[in-house]
Amino acid sequence: MDSNKLTVNIEEPRYDQSTYSGRAKHFFITTNPLNLFVSGQRLDEAKAVVERYRKGEIPPDFSEEKLWEAKNLYDSAFHPDTKEKMFILGRMSAQVPMNMTITGCMMTFYKTTPAVIFWQWFNQTFNAVVNYTNRSGDTPISPQQLGISYAMATGGAVTTALTLNSIVKKMPPIVGRFVPFAAVAAANCINIPCMRSKELLSGIPVFDADGNRVGESTRAATSAISQVVVSRIIMAMPGMMIPPFIMNALEKKPFMKRMPWLNAPIQVSLIGFLLIFATPLCCALFPQKSSMAVANLEPEVRDKIQALPNAPGIVYFNKGL
């Protein structure tokens, strides 16, 4: 490459992903809700810049800042494995505005059965879209499998919420405010594995340190999905555990009794503020490019990899989000 050209490794994020702070900086950029307002044309231009740079076709006067700006937009909108533009509501940049609205409504309208059913269904439908959009690997999922997974995920969430609601009816009112979180936590344990069941059955691609694909592993898929489940549950905690205490105190205030309609907007705003920080900080809990020792892979995959020339001792995989 010409000495005047950039020599930036854009195959990795700009910030050191071996540290939590580096991963947090990366996700503050990629989960930024403002990315949703970037036009499709500009996203395609960013993709073109990234692809041209990979081929060594970027002009010598192209700045490093412009390159990273393009790469950040590319990361926010294109799937790392399939390279396809992701559905806008499935992107991580849609997490804050969508979750603040849905969570606020779940926590405002939690007392009646129809409201619980509707908002839990709506939430799990959105989660299903996010989980499918951010799946790991490049193996397509059949419509039949997608439908079964969706039905199991949404059914499990609604059942959990209704069961918990019936249990806490005789408990103090504030306990009822935590039912949505318990339902969401339980549903994440159902929704994510269901929507990514193809990975558990067929495995996800694993790579050596140089990025060469060396096989597909179901154990890597199990590790990836487990990490995502944990980070999603922790991501939901601040927005669903802190506002109940605040709202319980506010509802006793005279102004709230005069204007009960303020309940929903205040709650949504509180949750939105918390999610702005919780979303990137929880996405950063585990490295996006996770790793696993070859010795810990299933025997047939391990044997296949160990038979390769210069067989790696560790493989890497995209855990999804």
C-alpha positions in Angstrom: 0.0 0.0 0.0 1.2 3.5 -0.8 2.9 5.2 2.2 0.5 8.1 2.0 -2.5 5.8 2.3 -4.2 5.0 5.6 -3.1 1.9 7.5 -6.0 1.5 9.8 -7.4 -1.9 10.8 -11.1 -1.5 10.3 -11.7 -5.2 10.8 -11.7 -4.4 14.5 -13.6 -1.6 16.3 -11.7 1.7 16.9 -11.4 1.1 20.6 -9.6 -1.7 22.4 -12.2 -4.5 22.7 -10.2 -6.4 25.3 -11.1 -3.7 27.9 -14.6 -2.9 29.2 -14.1 0.8 28.6 -13.1 0.2 25.0 -16.2 -1.9 24.4 -18.4 0.7 26.1 -17.1 3.5 23.9 -17.7 1.4 20.8 -21.3 0.6 21.9 -22.1 4.2 22.8 -21.4 5.0 19.2 -23.2 2.0 17.6 -26.3 2.2 19.8 -26.7 6.0 19.4 -30.4 6.6 18.5 -29.4 9.4 16.2 -28.1 6.7 13.8 -31.7 5.9 13.0 -32.0 9.3 11.2 -29.2 8.6 8.8 -30.5 8.1 5.3 -30.3 4.8 3.4 -28.2 6.5 0.8 -25.7 7.7 3.3 -25.5 4.2 4.9 -24.8 2.7 1.4 -22.1 5.3 0.9 -20.5 4.4 4.2 -20.6 0.7 3.2 -19.0 1.6 -0.1 -16.2 3.5 1.7 -15.6 0.5 4.0 -15.5 -2.0 1.0 -13.2 0.3 -1.0 -10.8 0.7 1.9 -10.7 -3.1 2.3 -9.6 -3.3 -1.4 -7.0 -0.6 -1.0 -9.0 1.8 -3.2 -9.3 4.8 -0.8 -7.7 8.0 -2.1 -4.5 9.1 -0.3 -6.2 12.3 1.0 -9.0 10.4 2.7 -8.8 11.2 6.5 -8.8 8.7 9.3 -11.8 10.5 10.9 -13.9 10.1 7.8 -13.0 6.5 7.6 -14.0 5.8 11.2 -17.2 7.8 10.7 -18.1 5.6 7.7 -17.1 2.4 9.7 -19.3 3.5 12.7 -22.3 4.0 10.4 -21.6 0.7 8.7 -21.4 -1.2 12.1 -24.7 0.4 13.2 -26.7 -0.7 10.2 -25.1 -3.8 8.6 -24.9 -7.3 9.9 -21.3 -8.4 10.7 -21.8 -11.9 9.2 -24.2 -11.5 6.3 -23.1 -7.9 5.5 -26.8 -7.1 4.7 -28.5 -3.9 5.8 -30.5 -4.7 9.0 -34.2 -3.9 9.4 -34.3 -0.5 11.1 -36.3 -1.5 14.2 -33.9 -4.5 14.7 -30.8 -2.4 14.9 -29.3 -1.7 18.3 -29.7 2.1 17.7 -33.5 1.5 17.9 -33.2 -0.1 21.4 -33.4 3.1 23.5 -36.4 4.8 21.8 -38.3 1.5 21.3 -37.6 0.1 24.8 -38.3 3.3 26.6 -41.8 3.5 25.0 -42.6 -0.2 25.4 -41.2 -0.5 28.9 -42.9 2.7 30.1 -46.3 1.3 28.8 -45.7 -2.1 30.4 -45.0 -0.5 33.7 -47.8 2.0 33.5 -50.6 -0.4 32.3 -49.8 -3.4 34.4 -53.0 -3.8 36.4 -55.5 -5.2 33.8 -55.2 -8.5 32.1 -55.9 -7.1 28.5 -53.1 -4.5 29.0 -50.7 -7.1 30.3 -51.3 -9.4 27.4 -51.1 -6.6 24.8 -47.9 -5.0 26.1 -46.1 -8.3 26.8 -47.0 -9.5 23.4 -45.8 -6.2 21.8 -42.6 -6.3 23.8 -41.8 -9.9 22.8 -42.7 -9.2 19.2 -40.2 -6.4 19.2 -37.6 -8.5 21.0 -38.1 -11.3 18.4 -37.3 -8.8 15.6 -34.2 -7.7 17.5 -33.0 -11.2 18.3 -33.5 -12.4 14.7 -31.9 -9.3 13.2 -28.8 -9.5 15.5 -28.4 -13.3 15.4 -24.9 -14.7 15.0 -23.9 -16.5 11.8 -25.2 -16.4 8.2 -27.5 -19.5 8.1 -31.0 -18.6 7.0 -34.0 -19.6 9.3 -37.0 -21.1 7.6 -40.4 -19.3 8.0 -41.8 -22.4 9.8 -39.0 -22.4 12.4 -39.3 -18.7 12.8 -43.1 -19.0 13.4 -42.7 -21.7 16.0 -39.9 -19.8 17.8 -42.0 -16.6 17.8 -45.1 -18.4 19.2 -43.1 -20.0 22.0 -41.4 -16.8 22.9 -44.5 -14.6 23.0 -46.6 -17.3 24.6 -44.0 -17.8 27.4 -43.8 -14.1 28.1 -47.5 -13.6 28.3 -48.0 -16.7 30.5 -45.2 -15.6 32.9 -46.7 -12.1 33.3 -50.2 -13.3 33.9 -49.1 -15.9 36.4 -47.0 -13.4 38.3 -49.8 -10.9 38.3 -52.2 -13.4 39.9 -49.6 -14.2 42.6 -48.9 -10.7 43.7 -52.5 -9.4 43.8 -52.6 -9.7 47.6 -49.2 -8.2 48.1 -48.3 -4.5 48.6 -49.0 -2.4 45.4 -45.3 -1.7 44.8 -44.6 -5.5 44.4 -46.9 -5.5 41.4 -44.8 -2.8 39.7 -41.9 -5.4 39.5 -44.0 -8.0 37.7 -43.1 -6.5 34.2 -39.4 -6.9 35.0 -39.8 -10.5 36.2 -41.8 -11.3 33.1 -39.2 -9.7 30.8 -36.3 -11.5 32.5 -38.1 -14.8 32.2 -39.1 -14.1 28.6 -35.6 -13.2 27.6 -34.6 -16.7 28.7 -37.2 -18.1 26.3 -37.2 -15.6 23.4 -33.5 -15.3 22.6 -32.8 -19.1 22.5 -36.1 -19.7 20.6 -35.4 -17.0 17.9 -31.8 -18.2 17.6 -32.6 -22.0 17.8 -31.1 -22.6 14.4 -27.7 -21.7 15.9 -28.2 -24.2 18.7 -29.0 -26.9 16.2 -26.6 -26.2 13.4 -23.8 -24.2 15.2 -22.3 -20.8 14.4 -19.2 -20.0 12.4 -15.9 -20.1 14.3 -12.7 -18.5 13.0 -9.0 -18.5 13.8 -7.1 -15.4 14.8 -6.6 -14.4 11.2 -10.3 -14.5 10.4 -10.3 -17.8 8.5 -13.5 -19.8 9.0 -12.5 -23.2 10.5 -15.9 -24.7 11.3 -19.3 -24.4 12.9 -19.9 -25.1 16.6 -23.1 -25.6 18.7 -21.1 -25.1 21.9 -20.0 -21.7 20.7 -23.6 -20.9 19.9 -24.6 -21.9 23.4 -21.9 -19.6 24.9 -22.9 -16.8 22.6 -26.7 -17.0 23.4 -26.0 -17.3 27.1 -23.9 -14.1 27.1 -26.7 -12.2 25.2 -29.4 -13.5 27.7 -27.4 -12.2 30.7 -26.6 -8.9 29.1 -30.2 -8.3 28.0 -31.6 -9.1 31.5 -29.1 -6.7 33.2 -29.8 -4.1 30.5 -33.5 -4.1 31.5 -32.8 -3.9 35.3 -32.1 -0.1 35.7 -35.1 1.0 33.6 -37.5 -1.5 35.3 -36.2 -1.6 38.9 -35.5 2.1 39.7 -38.6 3.8 38.3 -41.1 1.8 40.4 -39.7 3.4 43.6 -39.7 6.9 42.1 -43.2 6.5 40.7 -44.6 5.0 43.9 -43.4 8.1 45.7 -44.6 10.5 43.0 -48.1 9.1 42.9 -48.6 10.3 46.5 -47.8 13.9 45.6 -50.8 16.3 45.1 -49.8 17.3 41.6 -49.9 13.6 40.4 -53.3 13.1 42.0 -54.5 16.2 40.1 -52.8 15.1 36.8 -52.7 11.3 36.7 -52.1 11.5 33.0 -48.5 12.5 33.8 -47.7 9.0 34.9 -46.9 7.5 31.5 -44.8 10.4 30.1 -42.8 10.7 33.4 -42.2 7.0 33.5 -41.2 6.8 29.8 -38.8 9.7 30.3 -37.2 8.1 33.3 -36.7 4.8 31.5 -35.4 6.5 28.4 -32.7 8.4 30.5 -31.6 5.2 32.2 -31.6 3.2 28.9 -29.3 5.7 27.2 -26.6 4.5 29.5 -27.7 0.9 30.3 -27.9 -0.2 26.6 -24.3 0.5 25.6 -22.9 -0.4 29.0 -24.6 -3.8 29.1 -23.8 -4.5 25.4 -20.2 -4.1 26.5 -20.3 -6.7 29.3 -19.0 -9.4 26.9 -16.7 -9.0 23.9 -18.5 -8.9 20.6 -15.9 -11.3 19.2 -16.0 -14.0 21.8 -13.5 -16.8 22.1 -13.4 -20.4 23.1 -10.6 -22.9 23.5 -10.7 -25.5 20.8 -10.4 -28.2 23.5 -13.9 -27.1 24.8 -15.6 -27.5 21.4 -17.7 -30.6 20.6 -15.4 -33.5 19.7 -16.1 -33.7 16.0 -15.5 -30.0 15.5 -12.4 -30.1 17.8 -10.9 -33.0 15.8 -11.6 -31.3 12.5 -9.8 -28.1 13.6 -6.9 -29.9 15.2 -6.3 -31.8 12.0 -5.7 -28.5 10.1 -2.2 -27.2 9.4 -1.2 -24.7 12.1 -4.3 -25.6 14.0 -5.4 -22.8 16.4 -5.8 -23.4 20.1 -8.5 -20.8 20.4 -11.4 -20.0 18.0 -13.4 -16.8 17.8 -17.1 -16.1 17.0 -19.6 -13.3 16.8 -21.9 -13.6 19.8 -24.6 -11.5 18.4 -26.4 -8.7 20.4 
